[in-house]
Amino acid sequence: MTAITEAVSLEKEGEIGMLWIDNPPVNALGYPVRKGMQDGITMAMKDNGIKAVVVICKGRTFCAGADIREFGKPPKEPHLPDVLTTFDQCTKPIIAAVHGTAFGGGLETALSSHFRVAVASAQFGLPEVKLGLLPGAGGTQRLPRLIGPEKALPMIATGNPIGAAQALKEGVIDEIIDGDLAKGAVAFAKKVLAEKRPMRKVSALTDKISGVKPEIFANYRKELNKSARGFEAPEACVKAVEAAVGKPFAEGLKYERELFTQLMMGSQSAAQRYYFFAEREVAKIPDIPADAPLIDIKKVGIIGAGTMGGGITMNFVNAGIPVTLVEVKQEFLDRGLGVIKKNYDITASKGKMTADDVTKRMGLIKGTTQMEDLKDVDLVIEAVFENMDLKKEIFRKLDAICKPGAILATNTSYLNVDEIAAQTKRPEYVVGLHFFSPANVMRLLEVVRGAKTAIPVLATAMAVAKKIKKIAVMVGVCFGFAGNRMFAQRKREVDKLILEGASPAQVDKVIYDFGFPMGPVALLDLIGIDLGWSKDNSKGRTMQEVLCEAGRFGIKNGKGYYNYAEGSRAPKPAPEVDAMIKEFAAKKGFKPRAISDEEIIQRCIYPIINEGAKILEEKIAVRPSDLDVIWVNGYGWPVYRGGPMFYADLVGLDKILAVMKKFQADLGDDFKPAPLLEKLVKEGKKFASLN
């Protein structure tokens, strides 16, 4: 075996050259791999004893893609496109032998080979679009030539992978290897030589791209407008595939590179790459060691079978963890279990699980009206409505019922976890687990760290979150924690903007165009204007109270800030509400004025950022990027804008500070700048400096 670089070596297996790549943990295509592959193919070309080359990786996977640690650094030759040109032009057959994942540059490496084999468990994908990029080493040009643009477009423009069976069916690979991959790949290479198979240079294939109808691209763009609104990279992917169909290979490669460079230099890819790392950093808590002891969670109790409790229950049984679900009355329990069963039946009807799966998951739930049945659980989560007295009473009971060492968690959205923990003799075992609704769908989980919560409890909470496929963010105790505390700033400004002269439709359009899945007023109609409203205590003090008193609760009864046709969620104008707003605004002393879209953005977004700065200063959150993870996963912040703190750095903290000071002078101390914001501007730093 000849070592070419520290990551690549060439070994002879008779007349087959084995080009081994060994670059843990995922064989990323960093400089040592690129250099080794190029030099290895060149060596094999010059060696008369080598008739064919197998490219194969050690470790758990084939090349999983580019080494993103090199992003933003000066490029170092050889570049991957040049390496793959060497593959493409090799006069001896190259066989890519794939196990694990061939993603991004890994799949591009396989595509530039002349044949591809894989184990049955292998996966293939071009996920660059998820980092705001497109495949930049020929993937957009080779894949359409191999399998046709109709099949290539979804792989390239969504980044979703396919398995080996589908890859074989669609022609991405030539054979699935049973047993040892290296032996199977060598046998395949010998078969290629014995049968004198013509080398299939993917770059030279034309049959799949001939006679392609242009409406393929028009129709696919319509799909993207629904699923990828606001994202630049998917459209660039479509343009690149169009080039594969309409241009010679060399010109298509050049155009692909131009598109790649534009995206790489743009703010969207910077945001998406930043977010990629932010999501991975969020699990790292400075004072919680990676080897902190964990409490074994074999059985979970959940109190409350309503919307939240039912959704939380589904998370655990989906992960195979039994749940004891407690309600105060049998009818409430039956209703909750019925909703869970209905949700699973709907999933099964879509082919995403079997009837047996539904039966197994429902079998993991034990319903009861007796809190004493929680005596043997390892973790109990209280998910009743937001009433401090009720939560205190529950925790006093749990403290007496639950076994020593059991974790007691509250799903509160706003209330003081320390005050709840103080009701027990085990405050070190009390933690907040703030799930977001619907809890069985939303990925975000705020793990609320009480003043006395023990390290093993926190470490266990983070580990359990991962097991139930949540993105957990550690936050401290304050009203609303991190996410809702920041969200309250936007809610306040939306309410004021409407009274000052902006229509609900204008506010919604501006925020929707910014990239949120829906506008804040339409969102309120969806959630229900009457959420938290009490008819007995309502005195017309806010616009929401006025609307509720008029029987306008939102989509649920067809009329809120907007009107809704029966069975529809599409908002329609409500002139009667415009009149109600005008009357209420006059009563409160507001004089209507024209409000610009720019002011709406600044007043809805900048106070969120300012509150984030206060949260960081108070050490409620560990780092700015944690707040960005919260907003992307919990509040629909567009990932191509990175999150509010990343966006602040992009806009410029000096600009945000100046606008906040102007708003403070004009509109009051709701806009008083956070000391941390002023400090960072004074020091010429960004929020990124705190990550």
N, C-alpha and C positions, 0 to 999 in steps of 0.2 A: 504493500500500500504506500502510495506517495502522497505526502502532505503538501498541499498547494498553498493554502493559507491556514490560519488557526481554526477555520471553520469548515474547510472543504478538503477532501482527499480523493485520489483516484486509485481504484483497485481493479486488477484484472481478474475476471472470472472466465478463463479460456479466452475466447475471442470477443467477449463482452466487457466493455469498460464500465465499472460501477463508480459513478460520480456521487460520493457520499457527502451530504451536508449535515453538519452537526453544530448548530448555533442555538443552545438552549435560551429561553424555555420553549419558544415557538418557531425556531428557525427563521426569524425575521430576515428580510433581505437587506441587511446592512452591508457596509462596504466589504468586510471580509468574505461574505457570501457572494456578493456580486463579482468581486475580483476573482474568487476561487472558481466560480462557475465559468466565467469567460476564459480564464487560463486553462481550466480543465478541459473544456471542449476543444480549445486550440491544441492542447497536448494530445488528445485523443485523435484529432484529425491527422496529426503528424506520425502517429504510431501505427505502422502497417499491421501490427498484430491485433489491433482493435477494429472490429468490423461494425459494431453498434455500441451505443452508450445508453445506460440506464441512469436516470437522475433520480435519486432516492434520498430520503432523510432519516436520520436517527431521532430518537426521542419519541414524543407522543404525537407528532404531527408532521405533515408535509409543510412547506413554506406557508406560513399563515399571513403573509403580506409584507408590506413595506415596514421598515423600522421607523415608527413615528417619532422616536427620540431624535431622529435626524431632521425632522421638520423644523424649519426656521433657521437651520444651520447652513453654512456654505456648502453647496453640493460637491461631492467628491467622486471623481471618475474611478471606474466606469459607471455610467448611469444605467439603470435597468433597461431602458429601451435599446441601448447599444448592446448590452449583454444578450438580450433576446434576439437581436438581429444576428448575432453570432450563432445562436441556436438555429435560427431560421435558415441560415445560409450553410449550415453544416452539411457536408456531402455524405455523411454516414447517418443512418437512422438514429434518432434520439427518442427514447421511450421515457416518459414521466411516470413514475410509480408512486401513487398517492395513497397515504393513510391519514387519518385525522382530518384536517381541513386544508383545502387548497383555496385560500381566500385572497382576494386582491392580486398583488404581484405574484402570489403563489399560483393562482389559476392562470395568470398571464404567462408565467413560466411554462406551465403545462401546455397552454395553447400554442406556444411557440415551438414546442416539441412536435415530432412527427407522428407520434402515437401516445396514447394515454391509457394506463391501466390503474385499477384502484381496488382496495378492499371494500367489502360490502358496506362498512360503516362510514366510509369517507363522505365528506361534504364538499360542495363546490359553490363558490360565490364571489361576487365582485361588490363588496360592501362600501366602496369608497364614497358613494353618494351620501352615506350616513355621516360622513365627516365633511360634507359640503364639497366633495370633489368628484371626479370621475376617474375611471381606470386610465392611467397615464402612460402605460407601457404597451399599448396595442390592444388591450382588452376590448375596446369598443369597435375595433376594426376586425379582429380575428374571430370573436365569438359569433357575430352575424354571418360571417363567411362559413362558419362551421355548422351552425344550426338554423340559420335564417333569422331575419330581423324580428319576426313576430315572437319567437321564443326568446331571443336575446334581449329584447327591450325590457321585459319585466325583471330579468336578472340584473341588468345594468342600472336601470332607473329606480328600482326599489332597494336593491342591495340584498334581497332575501335569498338565502342559499337553497340549493337542491341536494338531495341525497344521491348516492351512487346508482341506485336503480333507475331513477329518473334521468340521471346523467347518461346512462347507457342507452336508455330508450330514445333520448333526444339527440344522441350522437356526440355528446361532449367527450365521452370516453369510449374506448374500443373493447374493453373486456373487464369483467369483475374477477379478481383473483381470490380463490379460496385457499386458506392456509397461509403459509409464510409468503409475505409480499416480495421479498428479495428473490427467493427461488422462483416464484411465479413470474416475476418481471423478467428474469433471465430466460426462463422457458419461452416467454412470449417473444423476446428479442431474437432468440434462436429460430423461432417459428417464422418471424418476419424475414430473416436471412434465408432460411431454407426454402420458403415459398417465393422468394425474390419479390416481395411486395413492393410496389412503387411507394416512394416516400410521399406522404401527404403534407406538403407545405400548406398550412392553413392560409397563409398570406396569398397563395396563388389560387385558392378555390373561388369559383364564381357561380356555380350552379344554384346556390341558395340565395344569392342576391340578384339574380337575373329576373327581370319581369316583375319586380316588386311594385305593388300598387301604392301610390302616394297616400291614399286614404288610411293605410295602416298607421302612419304617423299622425295624421289628423285625429283619428279615433283615439289613439293612445294619449295624445295631448289632452283630450277631453277628460279622460280618466285622471290624469295628473292634476288637472285644475281642481278636481274634487279632493284628491288625497294628499297633494303636495303643494297646496296653495301657499304662495309666498317664498317657496324655496327656489333658488337659482339652479342648483346642481342637477335636478332631474331633467329640466329643459335642456341643459347643456348635454346631458347624456343622450337625449333624443336627437339633438343636432349632430352629435358624433356618429350615431348609428346611421342617420341619414347620409352622412359623408361616406360611411362604409359601403353603402348601396350605390351612391352616385359618383364617387371619386375613385381613381386608381389607388392601390394600397398605400403607396408612398405619400400621396397627397392627403389621404385620409389620416395617416399617422401624424403628419405635420399639423393638420387641423385639430386632431385630438389633443396634441401637445399645447396648441394655442389656447384651447378651451380650458385645459388643465391649469395652465399658468394663470389665466384670468381668475379662475376660481380660487386657486391657492393664494393669490394676492388680495382677494376680496375679504370683506368683513364677515360674511356668512360662514365660510370655511373656518376662519379663525375662531368664530364663536363655537362652531360645532366641535372642533378639535379641542378647544378649551373645555367644553362641557364633557367630552369623552374622559378627560383626566379628572375633572371635578367629581364626576360620579364615582370614580375609583378612590379618590382621596377621602370621601365622606366617611368611610368606615374607620379611618385612622384617627383615634382620639389620643391626644398627647399623653395623658396620664393613665391610659388603659393599655397595658402591655399586650402584645399579640398572643402571648401564652397565658393570659389571665384565666384562672379556673372558671369553668362553666357549670351551670346547674343543668342537670339532665331533664329535659322537658319531654315527658312521655305521655302526659295527659293534661288537658287544658279545660278549665271551667270558664264559661261566659255567662254573665248576668245581663239579661235583656235580650229578647228574641225579636226586637223591632228591626228596622232597616239596617242600623249599624251592627247590632249584635248578630243578626243573621249573616250579614256580609263577612264579618270577622270569623264566624263559625266556618263558613265555606273556605276561607283561606287555610285554616288548620286541617280540615278534613281533606282538602285537595292535596295537602302534603302528607297525608296518611296518619295524622295525629288525632286520636279520639278526643271528642269534646262532650262535656256535660253542660247542657244549655238550660239555664234556669229562668223561669218567669213566675210572676206572682199569681197568675190565674191560668188554669188549663186552657181556656179559650184563646188567651194571648199566645200561649205556647203552641197550640195547634195551628193558629194562623201563621206564626213565624216559621214553623216546620213546613207548612204548606207552601210558603213563598220560596223557601230554599229548594224544595222538591221541584217546584215549577221552574225555577231558574235552571236547575240541572236538566230537566226534561227539554227545555228550549235548546240548551247546548247540545243535547243528544240528537234532537230533531235536525240540527244543522250538521250532523255527522262528526262533531268534534269530541264526542265520547260515546261509549256504548251504553245500552240499557243496564248491563252488568256493572259498569262504572258507576252509574247513578245509584244502583242498589248498594254497592259497596260503600259509597260515600255517605249515603243516608244511614247506613248501618253503623257508621262511626259516631253518630250523634245520639246521645242519650238525653231525652227531654225530661225535665222534672220541675215541680213547683216547690221542691224542698231544698233550701240553701245548704242544709246539712249534707247533701249528696256531694258537696265540694270538698269533703274532708280529706280526700286522697289525691287531689289534683296537684300538679307541680307549678302551675301558673293559672291564676284566675284574672280575667279581664272584666271589669265592670263597664257596661255600655248602656247605662240608663240616661234619661234626659238631664240637661244641665241644671241641676238643683243641688246646691252645696249641702243643704241639710240632709237630703236624701242620700247623697254620696257618703257623707260622714256616717250616717246610720249603717249603711251597707258595710263600710270598712270596719266599723266596730264589731259587727257580726262576723265578718270574714276572719278577723284577727282571732276570734274565739273558736271558729270552726276549722280553719285550714291548718294543715300540719306544719310543724316547724320547718323552716327552709323553703316553704312555698312562696313564690313571688306574687304579690298583690299589685295589680295594675289598674289604672283608671284610664278610660278612653276620653276623658274630658278634652274639650276644644279650647277652653279659656280659663278654667278655674285653677286655684292654687293647689298644686300637688303636695306641697309641704303641709298645708293646712289639713289636707285629707290624710296624709301619712301620720300626722300627730294624733289621729284617733286610734292608732294602733300601738302595740308594744314592740313593733318590729319596723320602724320607719326605714331602716336600712334595706328592707325587702320590698319597699313600695316604689313604684316607678310609673311614669305616665307613658301610655302607648296611644298616641293620637293618630288613629286611622282617618283617612279621608274618604268621603262618601262618593260613589258606592264603594264600600270597603273591599268587596270581592273583585273590583276592577282597578281602582286607583292604586298606583304603585308606591306612593309616598307614605311613609310612617315617621312621624316625629316621636323620637324617644326622649321623653322629658325627664331630665336628671334632677331629682330632688336634692335638697341640701345634705341629706343623710344617706342617700341611696348608695349601696355598697358596690364596689368595682365588679365583683362577680355577677351581680344582678344586671348591671349595665352591659357588661360583656355578653351575658346570656341574651339580653333583649336584642342586641345588635345581631347576634348569631341566629336567633329565632326568626328575626325579620328576614334574613337572607334565606332561611329554610322555606319560608312561606312566600318567597319571591317578591319581597318588598325592598324598596330603597330606603334604608333607615338613616335619618339625620338626627344627631344628638343636639338637643337644645336645653336651655335652662328654664327655670320657673319665672314667669311673668305673665301678665294678663294677655292671653292670646298666643303665648309662646313666640315663635318667630313668624311663621306664615300668616296667621290670622291678625297678628299685631300690625304687620306691614299692609295686609289687605284692607284693614280698617281705614287706612289713609286714603286709599282709592275710593272706597265707599263714601266717605265723607265728602270728597271733592265732586264725585258724580252727583250726589244729592244737591250740592250747592250750585254746580254748573247748570243744572236743569232749572233751578229757581232764578238764576241770573240771566237766562235767555237762550241757552243751548237746548235744542229739542232732544228728547230721548233718542230719536233716530240718528241725529248728528253725532251724539256721544258714542252710540253703538257702532256707527260706521267707522269713526276714527279709530276706536280701539280694535275693531275687527280688522281693519286695514293694517294696523300695526302688527297684526299676526296672531292675536288671541282667537280661540275657536268661536267665540261669540262675544257680543258687546255686554257691558255690565248691567244695563237695564233689562235686556232680553234674558240675561242670566238670572236676574232677580225674579222675573216672571216665571222662569223655568223652576227655580227652587221653591217659589211660593212666597208672595209678598207677605202672607199671614204667618210665616215662620217666626215664632217667638211673640206674635201679637196676641194681646189679651183684650177681648171685647169689653170686659168690665173696667179695665184700666185705660182704655183708649179715649183720648180727649182731643184728637185732631191736632196734635203737636208737631207731627212730621207728615211729609207727603205720603209715606207708607200708611200711617194711621188713617189719613183722609181716604186713601184708596180702599183700605180694608173696611172702613165704615160704610163705604159705598158698595161693598160686596164685590170688590175687584181683587181677587186673590192670585191672579196669574193664569198660566196655561191650564191649571187644574179645573177652573170653571169658565175658561174661554175668554176671560177679560182681566187684564192687569194694566200695565202701562200701555200695552197694545191690546188689540182685539184678535181673537183666534177663531177660525172656522172649526166646527166640530171635528174632533179627531186629528186636527192639524197643529203643528208647532210653528208654522210660518206666521210671523207677526204681521198684522195689518194695522194701518193708521187708526188712531182712536181720537178723533177731534174732541170728543167729550172730555178726555183726559187732558188734552192741551188747554181746554178752558178751565179745568180744575187746577192745573198747575199755575196758570196765569192768575187765577183768583187767590190761591194760597200764597203765591209770591208777593202779590200786592199787599196782602194782609200782614206778611212778615217784613214789609218795607223794602223789598227788592225792586229795582228799576231795570226792566229788561234791556239788554244790549246785545249787539252782535258779538259772538265769541268765535275766534278763529280756531281752525283745526289744530294749529300749533299750540295754542294755549291749552286746549283739551289734553293733548299729549303731555305737555309739561306738568299740568296740574294733576293728572292721573298717574303719572309715572315718577316724577321727581320726588314727591313726598314718600313714595315707597322706598326709593333709594336712601333718602334722608333717614327714614325710620330704621332701615337696615344698618346705617352707620351707627345709630344709637344702640341697636342690639349688639353690634360688634364691640362697641365701647363698654357696654355693660357685661360683656362676655357671656351673653345668652346663647350665642352661636360661636362655634370654634373658629370659623374662617369665612371670608366673603363668599367663596365658591359654594359653601354649604347652603347659603341663602339662595344662590342661583339654582341649586339642585331642588330645593324646596319649591321654588316658583315654577320651574319647568314641569315638575311632576305633580304639583298640587293645585296649580292655578292657571295652567294652560299657557304660560309664557312661551313664546315661540323659540325653539331651541336654536334657530338660526340667528337669534339675537343674544344667545349665551346666558341670559339671566339678568336681573336688574343691576347687579353690581358690576358684571362684565360690561353691560350696556353703558353704565355710568362712565367707566374708563374710556369707552369708545367715544362717547359724546364729549368728554373732557370734564373733569371735576370742577375746574375753574368756571366753566360755562354754567354748570348746574348750580354752583354756589351763587353766582351772580343772579340767576333767575330766581332762586329761592329768596335771596335778599330783597329783590324787587317785589316779589309776591308778599313777603312779610310786611314791607312798607305799605303796599296797596290793600292787602286782604287780611292782615293780622298775624298773630304769633303761631297759628297752625303751621306756618312755613318757616319758623325759626330754624336756621341751619344747625345741624348736629355739630358739636365741638370737634368730633373726629373728622367730619367733612372739611371744616375750616383748617384743621391741623394738616391734613393731607395736601390741601391746596397750597398752604403756606410752605410746606416742605417740598413741593413739586413732585409728590408721590401719587400713586394710584392705589385703588383697593387691591389690585393684584399683588402689591408689595406685602400684603398681610396674609396671603395664602401660604 
